[in-house]
Amino acid sequence: MRTLANLKTGETANIINIKISGDGFINRLYALGIKPNSKVKMIRNHRFFPLHICVGMTEIVMRKKYAKEIIVG
């Protein structure tokens, strides 16, 4: 099972599933374009910093603990 946190800088993948609990946070992710079947590109994945991703035309910085709950393929 590959997660968003496992993508390397420059890699692109499709979001398959989101396992994060809490309707409010899920709704926020959907509003930003992070939802199943969306294409996501990893702009920066550094060991000590949050992830920097691009979904469509939106760039987002996300904590790794949340990225580990997003399944990609």
Secondary structure, DSSP 4 states (H G I P E B T S, - for coil): --BGGGPPTT-EEEEEEE----HHHHHHHHHTT-STT-EEEEEE--TTS-EEEEETTEEEEE-HHHHTTEEE-
